[in-house]
Amino acid sequence: MKPEEILRIVDAIHRDKNIDKEIVFQAIEQALVTALQRQYGEESQIVIAIDREDGRLTGTRDGTDIDTQELSGRIGAQTAKQVIIQKIREAERDALHDEFEEQVGQMVSGVVTRFEGATATVQLGNTEAILPRSEQIPGESFHPNERIRATIFEVRKVGSRVKIILSRIRPQLVLRLFEQEIPEIADGVIEIRAIAREPGYRSKVAVISSDNRVDCVGACVGVRGNRIKNIVEELGGERIDIVRWSDDLQVLVPNALQPAEVDEVILCQMLGRGIVLVQEDQLSLAIGRRGQNVRLASKLCGWDIEIMTREELDQQIERAVSGFSSIEGMEESVAEKLVGEGFLSYDDLSVIEPADLMEMGGLSEEAVDAIVAEAERRAAVAEMAAADERRKQREQERVDRAATESQGADAAASVDADSAAADGSGGDAEPAAASGDGGGGLAGGVADSPVVPGADRGQ
């Protein structure tokens, strides 16, 4: 390879592949070293250098200068070709990896080229990325040539390629959509402090304004809800609650639980838990469908939130004081202090820091260890009892379902018998009646099984 050819190759690769020139020079140098080692043996100490200005080659073998004609000869060039190609591919892969690694968490827009096996292949400029089923919003599907938006979730090297994985279920997608749709967020006037999301169902976004003249919630919703509507449509109808952020948990927790109305928030600092008291008619609204509202509120605030009525709290306090006091070595005054800090179950007590309990009750380390061990034992027993109760309840539900199905079969058989009698088919009436008796026998057999008494005891 002549000096001018080397410079021309380096420049062309730099422009076409967007690879740093120094990386290309090093790749050629390494390729020539490999080629000469194949000629002289792997044990040879060979050093090759290319002048970055004029492209001249210099080199040594075991400390002796190598003839430049030999370096530029046909053997060196042909042998080095494959190594150079490999090095350039590696450099291209590394450059692509670094480019997209910097964009992890950012939103990109691409076109779906294939949708096979529930995995979408998305074209991002000159690069392909994949959107696996696990990173898709539940229920959504895509079609070729459809444009989609997603965030870059992961970038990793796989052999000579770069694997780019997209996601549409991460909170970052909601954040980037808000930044795109709401200018006040992009300008920094409104800040998103926290996001809690259950993809495809519901998200809670906590916002705060640095300008008192700008209503952070109203700006995010937009005139007639046009701003939030665009985001909801992009997320496939996912419900989005805009929450006004506050550093005061007494304010933030009720905001996060909206639209439910909260009576009182009791913060248990030692457990990182907030007990929220609501009226009976607000209980289901605060908890949400399958616990979704309180679960998202907990994620948004960073605290465990437990919803209950005042009556339920009073009952739990009474049971907790009585139960804790029954543990050997614990006085009622200490039990009341624990309850005052929010410890309402044996499970809570089993995870208390021993130093805290020692300080709270003036107890020795041995006494605290014994109390915690007993609390762990009682928590395990309570969990087993709860699991057994759930099992009995499921069995009772199966019994009730079987009885209902049997009654339905009896009713259908009775209708068939009446129809046959009306048609004058008297001969068929008796077998139908016998079938009805058989159904009654099945129902009776189920009702007499030992499952029911067990279920009754559990209730």
C-alpha positions in Angstrom: 0.0 0.0 0.0 1.4 3.3 -1.1 1.3 6.3 1.4 -1.3 8.2 -0.6 -3.5 5.1 -0.9 -3.4 4.7 2.9 -4.5 8.3 3.4 -7.2 8.0 0.9 -8.6 4.8 2.5 -8.5 6.4 6.0 -10.3 9.5 4.8 -13.0 7.5 2.9 -13.8 5.3 5.8 -13.9 8.3 8.1 -16.5 10.0 6.0 -18.6 7.0 5.0 -18.7 5.2 8.3 -18.3 8.1 10.7 -15.3 6.4 12.4 -12.5 8.4 13.9 -9.4 8.5 11.7 -7.1 7.4 14.5 -9.2 4.2 14.9 -8.7 3.5 11.2 -5.0 4.1 11.4 -4.7 1.8 14.3 -6.7 -0.9 12.5 -4.4 -0.8 9.5 -1.3 -0.9 11.7 -2.7 -3.9 13.6 -3.6 -5.6 10.3 0.0 -5.2 9.0 1.4 -6.6 12.2 -0.8 -9.6 11.9 0.2 -10.2 8.3 3.9 -10.0 9.1 3.5 -12.3 12.1 2.0 -14.9 9.8 5.0 -14.6 7.6 7.8 -14.5 10.2 6.1 -16.4 13.1 3.9 -15.4 16.0 7.0 -15.1 18.3 8.4 -12.2 16.3 8.2 -8.8 17.9 6.8 -6.6 15.2 6.0 -2.9 15.5 4.3 -0.9 12.6 3.7 2.8 12.6 1.9 5.0 10.0 2.7 8.7 9.8 -0.6 10.5 10.3 0.5 13.4 8.0 2.0 11.8 4.9 1.0 8.1 5.3 4.5 6.7 5.2 5.0 3.3 6.8 7.8 2.4 9.2 8.4 -0.8 11.2 10.7 -3.0 13.1 11.1 -6.8 13.6 12.8 -7.9 16.7 14.4 -4.4 16.9 15.6 -4.4 13.3 14.1 -2.0 10.7 11.8 -3.6 8.1 12.2 -2.7 4.5 9.4 -0.3 3.5 9.1 -2.1 0.2 8.3 -5.2 2.1 5.6 -3.4 4.0 4.0 -2.0 0.8 4.3 -5.3 -1.1 1.5 -7.5 -2.4 1.8 -10.1 0.4 1.3 -7.5 3.2 -1.6 -5.8 1.5 -3.5 -9.0 0.6 -2.9 -10.7 3.9 -3.9 -7.6 5.8 -7.1 -7.0 3.9 -9.4 -9.3 5.9 -8.0 -8.0 9.2 -8.6 -4.4 8.1 -12.2 -5.2 7.2 -12.7 -6.9 10.5 -11.2 -4.0 12.5 -13.3 -1.5 10.5 -16.5 -3.4 11.3 -15.6 -3.5 15.0 -14.9 0.2 14.9 -18.2 0.8 13.1 -20.0 -1.3 15.7 -18.4 0.5 18.6 -19.2 3.9 17.1 -22.9 2.9 16.6 -23.0 1.5 20.1 -21.6 4.7 21.6 -24.0 6.9 19.6 -27.2 5.1 20.8 -25.8 4.4 24.3 -25.9 8.2 24.9 -29.6 8.1 23.9 -30.8 5.5 26.4 -34.0 6.9 27.9 -34.6 9.3 25.1 -37.6 9.1 22.7 -37.1 8.2 19.1 -39.4 7.9 16.1 -39.2 5.1 13.6 -41.1 3.1 11.0 -42.1 -0.5 11.6 -40.6 -2.7 8.9 -41.8 -6.1 10.2 -44.1 -7.4 12.9 -43.4 -11.1 13.4 -43.8 -13.2 16.5 -45.2 -10.2 18.5 -41.8 -8.5 18.0 -41.7 -5.3 15.9 -38.6 -4.3 13.9 -38.3 -0.6 13.7 -36.1 1.4 11.2 -34.3 4.2 12.9 -32.5 6.0 10.1 -29.9 3.6 8.8 -30.2 1.4 11.9 -32.7 -1.3 12.9 -34.1 -1.7 16.4 -36.5 -4.1 17.9 -39.6 -3.6 20.1 -40.2 -6.9 21.9 -43.6 -7.9 23.2 -42.4 -7.5 26.8 -41.8 -3.8 26.1 -45.1 -3.1 24.3 -48.2 -1.6 25.9 -50.6 -4.5 26.6 -53.1 -5.0 23.7 -51.3 -2.9 21.1 -50.2 -4.2 17.7 -48.4 -2.7 14.7 -48.4 -2.8 10.9 -45.6 -2.4 8.4 -44.9 1.2 7.5 -46.6 2.4 10.7 -44.7 5.2 12.4 -44.2 4.8 16.2 -42.6 6.5 19.0 -40.7 4.7 21.8 -37.8 5.2 24.2 -34.4 3.5 23.8 -34.3 1.0 26.6 -31.1 -0.9 26.1 -28.1 -1.0 23.7 -25.7 -3.9 23.7 -23.1 -5.4 21.5 -23.9 -8.8 20.0 -21.0 -10.2 18.0 -20.3 -7.8 15.1 -23.7 -6.1 15.5 -25.4 -3.7 17.9 -28.7 -4.7 19.3 -31.0 -1.7 20.1 -34.1 -2.5 22.2 -37.0 -0.1 22.4 -39.7 0.3 25.0 -43.1 1.8 25.2 -43.9 0.8 28.8 -41.3 2.8 30.7 -42.1 6.0 32.6 -39.5 7.8 30.4 -41.9 7.6 27.4 -44.6 9.5 29.4 -41.9 12.1 30.4 -40.7 12.6 26.8 -44.2 12.9 25.5 -45.0 15.6 28.1 -41.8 17.4 27.1 -42.8 17.3 23.5 -46.4 18.3 23.9 -46.1 20.9 26.7 -43.8 23.8 25.9 -43.7 25.0 29.6 -42.0 21.7 30.5 -39.5 21.9 27.7 -38.8 25.5 28.8 -38.3 24.5 32.4 -41.2 26.5 33.8 -43.0 23.3 34.8 -41.0 20.4 36.2 -42.1 16.8 36.4 -41.0 15.6 39.8 -42.3 12.0 39.7 -44.1 9.5 37.5 -45.8 6.3 38.4 -47.1 4.1 35.6 -48.9 0.9 34.9 -48.6 0.7 31.1 -51.9 0.7 29.2 -54.0 1.3 32.2 -53.1 4.4 34.2 -50.3 6.8 35.0 -49.8 9.5 37.7 -47.6 12.4 36.9 -46.6 14.9 39.6 -45.7 18.4 38.4 -44.7 21.7 40.0 -44.4 25.2 38.5 -41.5 27.6 39.2 -43.7 30.5 38.2 -46.6 31.3 40.4 -48.5 32.7 37.4 -48.5 29.4 35.6 -50.9 26.7 36.8 -48.9 23.5 36.4 -51.9 21.2 36.2 -53.9 23.4 33.9 -51.0 23.9 31.5 -50.5 20.1 31.3 -54.1 19.5 30.6 -54.4 22.3 28.0 -57.4 24.1 26.6 -60.3 21.6 26.6 -57.8 18.9 27.4 -56.1 19.0 24.0 -52.6 18.6 25.3 -53.2 15.6 27.5 -55.5 14.2 24.9 -52.6 13.9 22.4 -50.5 12.0 25.0 -53.4 9.7 25.9 -53.9 8.8 22.2 -50.2 8.1 21.8 -50.4 5.7 24.8 -53.4 3.9 23.4 -56.0 5.4 25.7 -54.0 5.1 28.9 -55.5 7.2 31.7 -53.3 10.0 33.0 -53.7 11.8 36.3 -51.9 15.1 36.7 -50.9 15.6 40.4 -49.7 18.8 42.0 -46.4 18.1 43.6 -45.5 19.2 47.2 -42.5 18.4 49.4 -45.0 18.1 52.3 -46.3 14.6 52.4 -49.4 15.7 54.2 -50.3 17.6 51.0 -48.7 15.3 48.4 -50.4 12.0 49.6 -54.0 13.4 49.3 -53.1 14.9 45.9 -51.8 11.5 44.7 -54.9 9.7 45.8 -57.3 12.0 43.9 -60.1 11.8 43.0 -60.8 10.2 46.4 -61.3 12.6 49.3 -58.9 12.1 52.3 -59.8 12.9 55.9 -56.4 12.5 57.5 -52.8 11.3 56.7 -50.8 9.7 59.5 -47.1 9.4 58.7 -45.2 6.6 60.3 -41.6 7.7 59.9 -39.9 4.5 61.2 -41.7 2.3 58.7 -41.9 4.8 55.8 -45.6 4.3 55.7 -48.6 6.6 55.5 -51.9 5.6 57.0 -54.7 7.4 55.1 -58.1 7.7 56.7 -61.1 8.1 54.5 -64.9 7.9 54.8 -66.6 4.6 54.1 -68.0 5.8 50.8 -64.5 6.9 49.6 -62.8 3.7 50.5 -63.2 1.9 47.2 -62.4 5.1 45.2 -59.2 5.6 47.2 -58.0 2.0 46.7 -59.0 1.9 43.1 -59.8 -1.1 40.9 -57.6 -4.0 42.1 -55.7 -1.5 44.2 -54.4 0.5 41.3 -55.0 4.0 42.7 -53.3 3.4 46.0 -50.5 1.4 44.4 -49.6 4.2 41.9 -49.9 6.8 44.7 -47.4 4.9 46.8 -44.9 4.8 43.9 -45.4 8.5 43.2 -44.8 9.5 46.9 -42.1 6.9 47.6 -44.0 5.8 50.7 -46.2 2.7 51.5 -49.8 3.9 51.7 -52.4 2.0 53.6 -56.1 3.1 53.2 -58.6 2.5 56.0 -61.5 4.0 57.8 -61.3 5.5 61.3 -63.2 2.5 62.7 -60.8 0.0 61.1 -57.8 1.9 62.4 -59.2 1.9 66.0 -59.8 -1.9 65.7 -56.2 -2.5 64.4 -54.7 -0.4 67.2 -56.7 -2.3 69.9 -55.6 -5.7 68.4 -52.0 -4.5 68.0 -51.7 -3.3 71.6 -53.2 -6.4 72.9 -51.1 -8.7 70.8 -47.8 -6.9 71.4 -48.5 -6.8 75.1 -48.9 -10.6 75.2 -45.3 -11.1 74.0 -43.1 -12.0 76.9 -40.8 -9.2 77.9 -42.9 -6.4 76.4 -44.8 -4.1 78.6 -48.0 -2.4 77.5 -46.4 1.0 77.5 -43.9 -0.2 75.0 -46.6 -1.8 72.9 -48.5 1.5 72.9 -45.3 3.4 71.8 -44.9 0.9 68.9 -48.5 1.3 67.8 -48.0 5.1 68.0 -45.1 4.7 65.5 -47.3 2.8 63.1 -46.5 -0.8 64.0 -49.8 -2.5 63.7 -49.0 -6.2 63.0 -46.5 -8.9 64.0 -45.0 -8.6 60.5 -44.3 -4.9 61.1 -42.7 -5.7 64.4 -40.5 -8.5 62.9 -38.6 -6.0 60.8 -38.0 -3.3 63.4 -34.4 -2.3 63.9 -33.2 -3.8 67.2 -31.5 -0.6 68.3 -34.8 1.3 67.9 -36.7 -1.2 70.0 -34.0 -1.1 72.7 -34.1 2.6 72.9 -37.9 2.8 72.8 -38.4 0.3 75.7 -35.1 0.4 77.6 -34.7 -3.3 76.8 -31.5 -5.4 76.6 -30.2 -6.8 73.4 -31.2 -10.4 74.4 -34.8 -9.3 75.3 -35.1 -7.5 71.9 -33.9 -10.5 70.0 -36.4 -12.7 71.8 -39.3 -10.3 71.1 -38.4 -10.0 67.4 -38.0 -13.8 67.1 -41.5 -14.3 68.7 -42.9 -11.6 66.4 -41.5 -13.5 63.4 -43.0 -16.7 64.6 -46.4 -15.2 65.1 -46.2 -13.4 61.7 -45.5 -16.8 60.0 -48.5 -18.4 61.9 -50.7 -15.5 60.8 -49.6 -15.8 57.2 -50.4 -19.5 57.2 -53.8 -18.9 58.7 -54.5 -16.2 56.1 -53.4 -18.6 53.3 -55.6 -21.4 54.7 -58.5 -19.0 54.9 -58.0 -18.0 51.3 -57.8 -21.7 50.3 -61.1 -22.4 52.1 -62.7 -19.4 50.5 -61.7 -20.7 47.0 -63.0 -24.1 47.8 -66.3 -22.7 49.0 -66.6 -20.7 45.8 -66.0 -23.9 43.8 -68.7 -25.7 45.8 -71.1 -22.8 45.3 -70.3 -22.8 41.6 -70.9 -26.5 41.2 -74.2 -26.3 43.1 -75.3 -23.4 40.8 -74.4 -25.4 37.7 -76.3 -28.5 39.1 -79.4 -26.4 39.8 -79.2 -25.1 36.2 -79.0 -28.6 34.9 -82.0 -29.7 37.0 -84.0 -26.7 35.7 -83.1 -27.5 32.1 -84.0 -31.2 32.6 -87.4 -30.1 34.1 -88.1 -27.8 31.2 -87.3 -30.7 28.7 -89.6 -33.0 30.6 -92.4 -30.5 30.6 -92.0 -30.0 26.9 -92.0 -33.7 26.2 -95.2 -34.1 28.3 -96.9 -31.3 26.4 -96.0 -32.9 23.1 -97.6 -36.2 24.3 -94.3 -38.0 24.7 -95.2 -39.5 28.1 -92.6 -42.3 27.7 -89.8 -39.7 27.9 -91.1 -38.0 31.0 -89.9 -40.7 33.5 -86.3 -40.8 32.3 -86.2 -37.0 32.4 -87.5 -37.1 36.0 -84.9 -39.8 36.8 -82.2 -37.5 35.3 -83.5 -34.7 37.5 -83.2 -37.0 40.6 -79.6 -37.8 39.5 -78.8 -34.1 39.4 -80.3 -33.6 42.9 -78.1 -36.6 44.1 -75.0 -34.9 42.7 -75.9 -31.6 44.4 -76.5 -33.5 47.6 -73.2 -35.3 47.3 -71.4 -32.1 47.0 -73.2 -30.4 49.8 -72.4 -33.4 52.1 -68.7 -33.3 51.4 -66.2 -32.3 54.2 -65.3 -29.2 52.3 -68.4 -27.3 53.4 -68.0 -27.7 57.2 -64.4 -26.6 56.8 -65.5 -23.5 54.9 -68.2 -22.8 57.5 -65.6 -23.0 60.3 -63.3 -20.6 58.4 -66.2 -18.1 58.2 
